[in-house]
Amino acid sequence: MAGILAFIVVFGLLVTVHEFGHMFFAKRAGIMCPEFAIGMGPKIFSYKYNDTQYTVRLLPIGGYVRMASKDMEVNPLNAGMRINIKLNSNDEITHILLDDKHNFQQVEEIEVTDSDISEKMYVTGLKLNDNTERTYYFSDECYFVENSELERIAPVSERFETKSVWARFLTLFAGPLFNFLLAFVLFTILFFIQGKPVDEPIVGTVVEDTPAAEINLESGDRIESIDGNEVDSWAHMTQLIQEGEGNPQELVIASGDDTRTETLEPVVESTELPDGTVQERLIIGVGRDFESGIIAPIWWGIQETVSSMSLIFELVVNMIGTIFAGTFSFDMLNGPVGIYKVTESVASQGILVLMNFTALLSVNLGIMNLLPIPALDGGRILFVLYEGIFRRPLNRKVELNIQLIGVLFVLVIMVLVTWNDIKTFFL
């Protein structure tokens, strides 16, 4: 149960922050956002504020922000339909009443003959009081009214495709950007709580009943050398211990102004991974020293975020390289099932470990979404950049076909990755 809860919280946080980034910049660019959803599937909660319906949906496997565009507008008006319309002082439509469940006065009843809510924004209809045909244009504040609920019709000026190249680029890039910002916040909080691991081979903690405890290693002691090899970092110390293959090793230890030589024998630590395999490594029973501060954690958070971005980008590039080299394996990827299993394992190690894992996942989500695949943010950014460079949008039919191919590609990959996760963890 704890694993499921951790997965929902982590996955929900990542997606919510990502989609909020899109919405944040969209609204500031003047783009109308009819819905902001957490989760997928049936709606279990909704709240409307400033023309945006905030919803929580049943399946915690994603989320989205729906931005106004001509392709997203669904026209409920059909020829022959009888509706009531409310006009302003300029004879522009402010409300289209789709049923009789309303309290509007001084309305006109018409029979629809033609309508367009994608581009020209009008309704043509026969006035039932005198049987004359007339065309009415929408005001910028125009609503469909049905079951006493108002749904604003997005004006052309508040749609995604009508905004500048720069505004659309920022709106699309904002999702990954907010994932990077989330990672920075989480890393910074971690550094505030526990400090930053020191890279030098200085003992921070000593675990009881371990080889380190047996030779009386203490916090603050520095490992100068192992088997005659000078130790220059914590990672180097760990490497030398592994290279010893479990044989007794001679350590030169500096304690304040004193230096002593001790011999110990590393022990094997076994860790079961989420896929059921067991990983073994040699340990002596010491933990790293940590540096603390008040302002410094902010700078450390920036450094760790940039470092994580660089590392994950390199891993993604290498993974893409394996495709061309013919060595690619779906074991390199994790879908929702794999992420759940890893999250479950990480959550059992404590909240701080889970926070660090969430930060890394957030960076990974940001990087992956910037890949130039049409169904992802990176692919949509390419279309916007094309328009910015060539001063004209890509042919709409071509763009839609590319988007469709991208969506199908992502769906196929998700199915294959999920099946591979199921085989790995459950079969």
C-alpha positions as CSV (number, residue, x, y, z in Angstrom):
1,M,0.0,0.0,0.0
2,A,2.8,2.4,0.9
3,G,4.4,1.7,-2.5
4,I,1.2,2.5,-4.3
5,L,0.7,5.7,-2.4
6,A,4.4,6.8,-3.0
7,F,3.9,6.1,-6.8
8,I,0.7,8.1,-6.9
9,V,2.3,11.1,-5.1
10,V,5.6,11.0,-7.1
11,F,4.0,10.5,-10.5
12,G,1.2,13.0,-9.7
13,L,3.7,15.6,-8.6
14,L,5.8,15.3,-11.7
15,V,2.9,15.5,-14.1
16,T,1.1,18.2,-12.2
17,V,4.2,20.4,-12.1
18,H,4.9,19.7,-15.8
19,E,1.4,20.6,-17.0
20,F,1.2,23.6,-14.6
21,G,4.3,25.0,-16.3
22,H,2.5,24.8,-19.7
23,M,-0.6,26.5,-18.2
24,F,1.4,29.1,-16.3
25,F,3.1,30.4,-19.5
26,A,0.0,29.9,-21.7
27,K,-2.2,32.1,-19.5
28,R,0.5,34.8,-19.5
29,A,0.6,34.6,-23.2
30,G,-3.1,35.2,-23.3
31,I,-4.0,31.6,-24.3
32,M,-7.2,30.3,-22.9
33,C,-7.0,27.0,-21.1
34,P,-10.4,25.3,-20.8
35,E,-9.1,22.4,-18.6
36,F,-6.3,21.4,-16.3
37,A,-6.4,17.7,-15.4
38,I,-4.5,15.6,-13.0
39,G,-4.8,11.9,-14.0
40,M,-6.7,10.3,-16.9
41,G,-10.0,8.7,-17.4
42,P,-13.3,9.4,-15.7
43,K,-13.6,12.7,-13.8
44,I,-13.9,12.3,-10.0
45,F,-13.6,16.0,-9.0
46,S,-13.8,19.3,-10.7
47,Y,-13.7,23.0,-9.9
48,K,-14.0,25.9,-12.3
49,Y,-12.1,29.1,-11.9
50,N,-11.4,31.8,-14.5
51,D,-12.6,29.8,-17.5
52,T,-10.4,26.8,-16.5
53,Q,-12.0,23.6,-15.3
54,Y,-9.6,22.0,-12.8
55,T,-10.2,18.3,-12.7
56,V,-8.9,15.2,-10.9
57,R,-9.4,12.0,-12.9
58,L,-9.5,8.4,-11.8
59,L,-6.3,6.9,-13.3
60,P,-3.1,8.4,-11.8
61,I,-1.0,7.8,-14.9
62,G,-0.7,11.3,-16.5
63,G,-2.4,14.6,-16.8
64,Y,-2.8,17.4,-19.3
65,V,-3.7,21.1,-19.9
66,R,-6.1,21.7,-22.7
67,M,-5.3,24.9,-24.6
68,A,-7.7,26.6,-26.9
69,S,-7.1,26.0,-30.6
70,K,-9.3,25.8,-33.6
71,D,-8.7,22.0,-33.8
72,M,-10.0,21.6,-30.2
73,E,-13.2,23.5,-30.6
74,V,-16.3,21.2,-30.9
75,N,-19.2,22.8,-32.6
76,P,-22.5,21.6,-31.0
77,L,-24.6,23.6,-33.5
78,N,-26.2,21.7,-36.4
79,A,-28.3,22.9,-39.2
80,G,-32.0,22.9,-38.2
81,M,-31.3,23.2,-34.5
82,R,-33.4,25.7,-32.6
83,I,-31.5,27.8,-30.1
84,N,-31.9,31.0,-28.1
85,I,-29.2,33.7,-28.3
86,K,-28.5,36.6,-26.0
87,L,-27.1,39.7,-27.7
88,N,-25.1,42.7,-26.4
89,S,-25.6,46.4,-27.4
90,N,-23.4,45.8,-30.5
91,D,-25.7,42.9,-31.6
92,E,-23.0,40.4,-30.9
93,I,-23.8,37.1,-29.3
94,T,-22.8,36.8,-25.7
95,H,-24.7,33.5,-24.8
96,I,-25.9,30.6,-26.9
97,L,-28.6,28.8,-25.0
98,L,-28.6,25.1,-25.9
99,D,-31.6,24.2,-23.7
100,D,-34.4,25.8,-21.7
101,K,-32.7,25.4,-18.4
102,H,-31.8,29.1,-18.0
103,N,-33.1,32.4,-16.6
104,F,-32.0,34.7,-19.4
105,Q,-34.5,37.3,-20.5
106,Q,-34.8,39.2,-23.8
107,V,-33.4,36.4,-26.0
108,E,-33.9,35.7,-29.7
109,E,-34.9,32.3,-30.9
110,I,-33.4,31.2,-34.2
111,E,-33.2,28.0,-36.3
112,V,-29.5,27.4,-37.2
113,T,-28.7,27.3,-40.9
114,D,-24.9,27.7,-40.7
115,S,-22.2,28.3,-38.1
116,D,-18.5,28.5,-37.6
117,I,-16.7,28.5,-34.2
118,S,-13.2,27.7,-35.6
119,E,-12.3,30.8,-37.6
120,K,-15.0,33.3,-38.6
121,M,-17.0,32.9,-35.4
122,Y,-20.6,33.4,-36.5
123,V,-24.1,31.8,-36.4
124,T,-26.5,32.2,-39.3
125,G,-30.1,31.4,-38.6
126,L,-33.8,32.1,-39.4
127,K,-35.4,34.4,-36.8
128,L,-38.6,32.5,-35.8
129,N,-40.5,35.7,-35.1
130,D,-40.4,37.0,-38.7
131,N,-38.8,34.1,-40.6
132,T,-35.9,36.3,-41.8
133,E,-32.3,35.0,-42.1
134,R,-29.5,36.8,-40.3
135,T,-25.9,36.3,-39.4
136,Y,-24.7,37.0,-35.9
137,Y,-21.1,37.3,-34.8
138,F,-19.6,36.2,-31.5
139,S,-18.4,38.7,-28.9
140,D,-15.0,38.0,-27.3
141,E,-16.9,37.0,-24.1
142,C,-19.3,34.4,-25.6
143,Y,-20.6,31.3,-23.8
144,F,-22.5,28.1,-24.5
145,V,-25.1,27.6,-21.9
146,E,-26.4,24.1,-21.2
147,N,-27.9,22.6,-18.0
148,S,-27.4,26.0,-16.3
149,E,-23.6,25.8,-16.9
150,L,-21.5,28.2,-18.9
151,E,-18.7,27.1,-21.2
152,R,-16.8,29.9,-22.8
153,I,-16.1,29.8,-26.5
154,A,-12.5,30.6,-27.1
155,P,-12.1,33.7,-29.3
156,V,-9.6,33.5,-32.1
157,S,-7.3,36.0,-30.3
158,E,-6.9,33.6,-27.3
159,R,-5.9,30.5,-29.2
160,F,-2.5,28.8,-29.2
161,E,-1.9,29.1,-33.0
162,T,-2.6,32.8,-33.1
163,K,0.1,33.7,-30.6
164,S,3.7,34.7,-31.6
165,V,6.4,32.2,-32.2
166,W,8.2,33.2,-29.0
167,A,5.0,32.9,-26.9
168,R,4.3,29.4,-28.2
169,F,7.9,28.3,-27.8
170,L,7.9,29.4,-24.1
171,T,4.5,27.8,-23.5
172,L,5.8,24.4,-24.9
173,F,9.2,24.7,-23.2
174,A,7.7,25.6,-19.9
175,G,6.7,22.0,-19.0
176,P,10.2,20.6,-19.1
177,L,11.5,23.8,-17.5
178,F,9.2,23.4,-14.5
179,N,10.4,19.8,-14.1
180,F,14.0,21.1,-13.9
181,L,12.8,23.8,-11.4
182,L,11.1,21.0,-9.3
183,A,14.3,19.0,-9.3
184,F,16.2,22.2,-8.1
185,V,13.7,22.7,-5.3
186,L,13.9,19.1,-4.1
187,F,17.7,19.0,-4.2
188,T,17.9,22.3,-2.4
189,I,15.5,21.1,0.4
190,L,17.6,17.9,0.7
191,F,20.8,19.9,1.1
192,F,19.1,22.1,3.7
193,I,18.0,19.0,5.7
194,Q,21.0,16.7,5.4
195,G,23.7,18.8,3.9
196,K,25.9,18.1,0.9
197,P,28.0,15.0,0.7
198,V,31.7,15.8,0.9
199,D,33.8,14.4,-2.0
200,E,36.9,14.0,0.2
201,P,37.5,10.6,1.8
202,I,36.4,11.8,5.3
203,V,34.3,9.5,7.5
204,G,31.0,10.9,8.4
205,T,29.3,7.9,10.2
206,V,30.4,4.5,11.3
207,V,28.0,1.6,11.3
208,E,28.0,-0.7,14.3
209,D,29.4,-4.3,14.0
210,T,31.2,-3.6,10.7
211,P,35.0,-3.7,9.9
212,A,35.2,0.0,10.3
213,A,33.8,-0.2,13.8
214,E,36.2,-3.0,14.7
215,I,39.3,-0.8,14.0
216,N,37.7,2.2,15.8
217,L,37.2,4.5,12.9
218,E,35.4,7.7,14.0
219,S,33.6,10.6,12.4
220,G,36.1,13.1,11.0
221,D,38.8,10.5,10.3
222,R,40.4,10.7,6.9
223,I,41.4,7.7,4.8
224,E,44.8,8.7,3.4
225,S,45.7,5.5,1.5
226,I,44.6,1.9,0.9
227,D,47.2,-0.7,0.2
228,G,49.7,2.0,-0.6
229,N,47.4,3.8,-3.0
230,E,46.8,7.4,-2.1
231,V,43.1,8.1,-1.8
232,D,42.0,11.4,-3.5
233,S,38.2,11.2,-3.3
234,W,35.3,9.2,-1.7
235,A,34.6,7.6,-5.1
236,H,38.3,6.6,-5.4
237,M,38.2,5.1,-1.9
238,T,35.1,3.0,-2.9
239,Q,36.8,1.9,-6.1
240,L,39.9,0.7,-4.2
241,I,37.8,-1.3,-1.7
242,Q,36.0,-3.0,-4.6
243,E,39.4,-3.8,-6.3
244,G,40.6,-5.5,-3.1
245,E,38.1,-8.3,-3.9
246,G,37.4,-8.8,-0.2
247,N,41.0,-9.5,0.9
248,P,42.4,-7.8,4.0
249,Q,43.4,-4.2,3.2
250,E,45.8,-1.8,4.9
251,L,44.4,1.6,5.6
252,V,46.4,4.7,6.6
253,I,44.1,6.9,8.7
254,A,44.6,10.5,9.7
255,S,42.8,11.5,13.0
256,G,43.5,15.1,13.7
257,D,47.3,15.5,13.9
258,D,47.8,11.8,14.4
259,T,48.2,9.1,11.7
260,R,47.9,5.4,12.2
261,T,47.8,2.2,10.1
262,E,45.0,-0.4,10.4
263,T,44.1,-3.6,8.6
264,L,40.5,-4.6,7.9
265,E,38.7,-7.1,5.8
266,P,35.7,-5.7,3.8
267,V,32.4,-7.6,3.9
268,V,29.8,-8.2,1.2
269,E,26.6,-6.3,1.2
270,S,23.7,-7.7,-0.9
271,T,20.9,-5.6,-2.3
272,E,17.9,-6.9,-4.0
273,L,16.9,-4.8,-7.0
274,P,13.3,-4.2,-8.1
275,D,13.6,-6.7,-10.9
276,G,14.5,-9.4,-8.4
277,T,18.2,-9.6,-9.2
278,V,20.7,-9.3,-6.3
279,Q,23.5,-6.8,-6.4
280,E,26.6,-7.4,-4.3
281,R,29.3,-4.9,-3.3
282,L,32.1,-4.7,-0.8
283,I,31.8,-2.3,2.2
284,I,33.7,-1.4,5.3
285,G,30.8,0.2,7.1
286,V,31.3,4.0,6.8
287,G,29.1,6.8,5.5
288,R,30.1,10.1,3.9
289,D,30.6,13.3,5.7
290,F,28.2,16.1,5.0
291,E,28.7,19.9,4.6
292,S,25.9,22.1,5.8
293,G,25.0,25.8,5.3
294,I,22.2,28.4,4.9
295,I,22.8,30.0,1.6
296,A,25.1,27.3,0.1
297,P,22.3,24.7,-0.3
298,I,20.7,26.9,-3.0
299,W,24.0,26.9,-5.0
300,W,24.4,23.2,-4.4
301,G,20.8,22.6,-5.6
302,I,21.7,24.4,-8.9
303,Q,24.9,22.4,-9.3
304,E,23.1,19.1,-8.6
305,T,20.3,19.9,-11.0
306,V,22.7,20.9,-13.8
307,S,24.8,17.8,-13.1
308,S,21.8,15.5,-13.2
309,M,20.6,17.1,-16.5
310,S,24.1,16.6,-18.0
311,L,24.2,13.0,-16.8
312,I,20.7,12.0,-18.0
313,F,21.2,13.8,-21.3
314,E,24.4,11.8,-21.9
315,L,22.5,8.6,-21.0
316,V,19.7,9.4,-23.4
317,V,22.2,10.2,-26.2
318,N,24.0,6.9,-25.5
319,M,20.7,5.0,-25.6
320,I,19.8,6.5,-28.9
321,G,23.3,5.5,-30.1
322,T,22.5,1.9,-29.2
323,I,19.6,2.0,-31.7
324,F,21.9,2.7,-34.6
325,A,24.5,0.3,-33.3
326,G,21.9,-2.5,-33.0
327,T,22.4,-3.1,-29.3
328,F,19.3,-1.4,-28.0
329,S,17.2,-3.3,-25.4
330,F,13.9,-2.3,-23.8
331,D,15.6,-3.1,-20.5
332,M,17.1,0.3,-20.9
333,L,13.7,1.9,-20.4
334,N,11.1,1.9,-17.6
335,G,7.3,2.3,-18.2
336,P,4.7,3.0,-15.5
337,V,5.1,-0.5,-14.1
338,G,8.8,-0.3,-13.9
339,I,8.7,3.2,-12.3
340,Y,6.1,1.9,-9.8
341,K,8.4,-1.0,-8.7
342,V,11.5,1.2,-8.4
343,T,9.4,3.8,-6.5
344,E,8.2,1.1,-4.1
345,S,11.7,0.0,-3.4
346,V,13.0,3.6,-3.0
347,A,10.1,4.6,-0.7
348,S,11.1,1.8,1.7
349,Q,14.4,3.5,2.3
350,G,12.9,6.7,3.7
351,I,11.5,10.1,2.6
352,L,14.9,11.7,1.9
353,V,15.9,8.9,-0.6
354,L,12.4,9.2,-2.2
355,M,12.9,13.0,-2.6
356,N,16.2,12.5,-4.3
357,F,14.7,9.8,-6.6
358,T,11.8,12.2,-7.4
359,A,14.2,15.0,-8.3
360,L,16.1,12.6,-10.7
361,L,12.8,11.5,-12.2
362,S,11.7,15.1,-12.7
363,V,14.9,15.8,-14.6
364,N,14.5,12.7,-16.7
365,L,10.9,13.6,-17.5
366,G,12.0,17.1,-18.6
367,I,14.8,15.7,-20.8
368,M,12.7,13.0,-22.4
369,N,9.9,15.5,-23.2
370,L,12.4,17.7,-25.1
371,L,13.3,14.9,-27.5
372,P,12.3,15.8,-31.1
373,I,9.4,13.4,-31.3
374,P,6.2,14.9,-32.7
375,A,4.0,13.6,-29.9
376,L,6.2,15.2,-27.2
377,D,7.0,18.9,-26.4
378,G,10.2,18.7,-28.3
379,G,8.5,17.7,-31.5
380,R,5.9,20.5,-31.1
381,I,8.8,23.0,-30.5
382,L,10.3,21.9,-33.8
383,F,7.2,22.9,-35.6
384,V,7.2,26.3,-33.9
385,L,10.9,26.8,-34.7
386,Y,10.2,25.9,-38.3
387,E,7.6,28.6,-38.5
388,G,10.0,31.1,-36.8
389,I,12.8,30.3,-39.3
390,F,10.8,30.1,-42.5
391,R,8.2,32.8,-41.6
392,R,5.4,30.4,-42.4
393,P,3.8,27.5,-40.6
394,L,4.3,24.0,-41.9
395,N,1.5,22.7,-44.1
396,R,-1.3,21.8,-41.7
397,K,-2.0,18.4,-43.3
398,V,1.6,17.5,-43.2
399,E,1.9,18.6,-39.6
400,L,-1.2,16.6,-38.5
401,N,0.2,13.5,-40.3
402,I,3.6,13.8,-38.6
403,Q,1.8,14.3,-35.2
404,L,-0.2,11.2,-35.8
405,I,2.9,9.1,-36.6
406,G,4.5,10.5,-33.5
407,V,1.6,9.6,-31.3
408,L,1.5,6.0,-32.8
409,F,5.2,5.7,-32.2
410,V,5.0,6.7,-28.6
411,L,2.0,4.4,-28.0
412,V,3.8,1.5,-29.5
413,I,6.9,2.2,-27.4
414,M,4.8,2.5,-24.2
415,V,3.0,-0.8,-24.9
416,L,6.3,-2.6,-25.6
417,V,8.0,-1.0,-22.5
418,T,5.1,-1.9,-20.3
419,W,5.0,-5.5,-21.5
420,N,8.7,-5.7,-20.9
421,D,8.2,-4.4,-17.3
422,I,5.5,-6.9,-16.7
423,K,7.7,-9.8,-17.9
424,T,10.6,-8.5,-15.8
425,F,8.8,-7.9,-12.5
426,F,5.9,-10.4,-12.5
427,L,6.5,-13.3,-15.0
